[in-house]
């Protein structure tokens, strides 16, 4: 297992560094089970991303206009996505939303910090349950841990599997908005994000776009190999 550690200034910087580093040191394999079964992923064995100022705007990736490629996350998408993260409402055909797990825990973490104090290790929000493993597409986000240090609310996040191209920036953008809401409700300042995953990846259909954005070449394995 190769462990990577990325130190980033803000969310766009974190995304760019992850894409750049993954093209250089990722593992290529063909998917046996899961999203886009039969296609290929380029993936970190395990990565930890430390983002010091995740609240700096803009939250979306930086795509120079001259490259002629679309932003992985459309303007306004993060705000539209936020209810999926914070409320239990589900659309037809959805097996779950993160919000169905997080909504009651968000309120409890806020209450815990406000009424019981900041020095605790119990303010952890879990996503999923034992039955989730039987779903065709189990939750990717599995937990958000929290800590208040130096008068700031920090998040420590784990994803079991994570699409780097558009999932990473959309998820972290919405999670950052959640963190700002919770910090304000508690009465502290907004803090840092530490995000980790043993499955942060790029699908093969975006490898060319990733190379265009980073100006870094990546040589895929010949067809039929993994």
C-alpha positions in Angstrom: 0.0 0.0 0.0 1.3 3.4 -1.0 0.2 6.2 1.3 0.0 9.7 -0.1 -0.3 13.0 1.8 -1.3 16.2 0.1 -1.1 19.6 1.8 -3.5 22.1 0.1 -4.4 25.8 0.5 -8.1 25.6 -0.5 -10.5 23.3 -2.3 -9.5 24.2 -5.9 -5.8 23.6 -4.9 -6.6 20.3 -3.3 -8.5 19.1 -6.4 -5.7 20.1 -8.7 -2.9 18.6 -6.6 -4.9 15.3 -6.3 -5.4 15.1 -10.1 -1.8 15.9 -10.8 -0.4 13.5 -8.2 -2.8 10.7 -9.2 -1.7 10.9 -12.9 1.9 10.4 -11.6 1.5 7.8 -8.9 -1.9 6.2 -9.2 -2.7 2.5 -9.7 -4.6 1.5 -12.8 -7.0 -1.4 -12.7 -10.2 -2.8 -14.3 -13.4 -2.6 -12.2 -14.8 -6.0 -11.2 -17.7 -4.7 -9.2 -19.1 -1.2 -8.6 -19.8 1.9 -10.7 -18.8 1.6 -14.3 -18.0 -2.1 -14.0 -15.7 -3.3 -16.7 -14.1 0.1 -17.2 -10.8 1.3 -15.7 -9.9 3.4 -12.7 -6.7 5.2 -11.8 -6.6 5.2 -8.0 -4.6 6.0 -4.9 -4.1 3.1 -2.5 -4.7 5.6 0.3 -4.6 9.4 0.4 -5.0 12.0 3.1 -5.7 15.6 2.0 -5.2 18.4 4.5 -7.0 21.6 3.4 -6.0 24.6 5.5 -8.5 27.2 4.2 -11.4 25.3 2.7 -13.8 28.3 3.0 -11.9 30.5 0.6 -14.0 31.2 -2.5 -14.5 30.1 -5.1 -15.1 26.5 -3.9 -15.1 25.0 -7.4 -12.1 23.8 -9.4 -10.0 26.4 -11.3 -10.3 25.6 -15.1 -8.4 28.2 -17.3 -10.8 29.3 -20.1 -8.1 28.7 -22.7 -8.2 24.9 -22.1 -11.7 24.7 -23.6 -12.9 22.0 -21.1 -16.0 22.3 -18.8 -15.7 22.8 -15.1 -16.3 19.4 -13.4 -19.0 21.0 -11.2 -21.5 23.4 -12.7 -22.2 26.8 -11.1 -25.0 26.4 -8.5 -24.7 22.7 -8.2 -23.2 22.7 -4.7 -26.0 24.8 -3.4 -28.6 22.4 -5.0 -26.7 19.4 -3.6 -26.7 20.7 0.0 -30.2 19.5 0.9 -29.0 16.0 -0.1 -26.3 16.3 2.5 -28.4 17.9 5.3 -32.0 16.6 5.0 -33.6 13.2 4.9 -35.7 14.0 1.8 -35.3 11.4 -1.0 -36.2 11.6 -4.7 -38.0 8.7 -6.4 -35.6 5.9 -7.2 -33.0 6.9 -4.6 -31.9 4.1 -2.2 -30.6 6.7 0.3 -29.3 10.2 0.8 -26.4 11.2 3.1 -28.9 13.5 4.7 -31.1 10.7 6.0 -28.2 9.6 8.2 -26.7 13.0 8.9 -29.7 15.2 9.6 -30.4 14.1 13.2 -26.7 13.8 14.0 -26.0 17.4 12.8 -28.4 18.7 15.3 -27.0 16.6 18.1 -23.4 17.6 17.4 -24.4 21.2 17.5 -26.2 20.6 20.8 -23.3 18.6 22.2 -20.8 21.4 21.6 -23.0 24.2 22.8 -24.2 22.5 26.0 -21.5 20.1 27.0 -18.3 21.9 25.9 -15.7 21.5 23.2 -13.3 18.9 24.7 -14.9 15.7 23.4 -14.2 12.9 21.0 -17.8 11.8 20.7 -19.0 14.4 18.0 -18.7 11.9 15.1 -21.4 11.6 12.4 -21.8 8.2 10.8 -23.1 7.5 7.3 -24.6 4.1 6.5 -25.7 1.1 8.5 -25.0 -2.7 8.3 -27.6 -3.2 5.7 -25.9 -0.7 3.3 -23.4 -3.3 2.1 -26.3 -5.1 0.4 -27.2 -2.1 -1.8 -26.1 -2.0 -5.4 -24.4 1.3 -4.7 -23.6 1.7 -1.0 -22.8 5.2 0.4 -19.3 6.5 -0.5 -19.1 9.0 2.3 -18.9 6.9 5.5 -18.3 9.4 8.3 -17.6 13.0 9.3 -15.6 13.5 12.5 -15.4 16.9 14.1 -13.1 18.8 16.4 -13.1 22.3 17.8 -9.6 23.6 18.4 -8.4 27.2 18.6 -12.0 28.4 18.5 -12.5 26.8 15.0 -14.6 23.8 13.8 -12.6 21.3 11.9 -13.9 18.3 9.9 -12.2 14.9 9.4 -13.9 13.0 6.6 -13.6 9.5 5.2 -14.8 8.2 1.8 -14.6 4.5 1.0 -14.7 5.3 -2.8 -14.5 8.7 -4.3 -14.7 10.0 -7.9 -11.9 12.7 -8.0 -13.0 14.5 -11.2 -16.4 15.8 -10.1 -17.4 13.9 -6.9 -14.5 15.3 -4.9 -15.1 19.0 -5.6 -18.9 18.7 -5.4 -18.8 16.7 -2.1 -16.2 18.9 -0.4 -17.9 22.1 -1.5 -21.2 21.0 0.0 -19.5 19.6 3.1 -17.7 23.0 3.5 -21.1 24.8 3.5 -22.3 22.3 6.1 -19.3 23.0 8.2 -19.9 26.8 8.0 -23.5 26.3 9.0 -22.5 24.2 12.0 -19.7 26.5 13.1 -22.1 29.5 13.0 -24.7 27.5 15.0 -22.2 26.5 17.6 -20.7 30.0 17.8 -17.2 29.2 16.6 -15.1 30.1 13.5 -14.8 27.9 10.4 -11.8 25.6 10.4 -9.8 23.1 8.3 -10.7 19.9 6.5 -8.8 16.6 6.6 -10.2 14.2 4.0 -9.0 10.6 3.5 -9.9 7.7 1.2 -8.6 4.3 0.1 -10.5 4.8 -3.2 -10.0 8.3 -4.6 -9.9 7.7 -8.3 -10.3 8.9 -11.9 -12.4 6.9 -14.3 -10.8 6.3 -17.7 -13.3 8.5 -19.6 -11.8 11.6 -17.9 -8.1 10.7 -18.2 -7.7 12.9 -21.3 -9.4 15.8 -19.6 -7.2 15.4 -16.5 -4.1 15.5 -18.7 -5.3 18.6 -20.4 -5.9 20.4 -17.1 -2.6 19.4 -15.5 -0.5 19.5 -18.7 0.8 16.1 -17.5 1.1 13.0 -19.6 -0.2 9.7 -18.5 0.4 6.4 -20.3 -2.5 4.0 -19.9 -1.8 0.3 -19.9 -2.6 -1.5 -23.2 -6.1 -2.6 -23.8 -6.8 -5.9 -22.1 -4.4 -5.2 -19.2 -5.2 -4.0 -15.7 
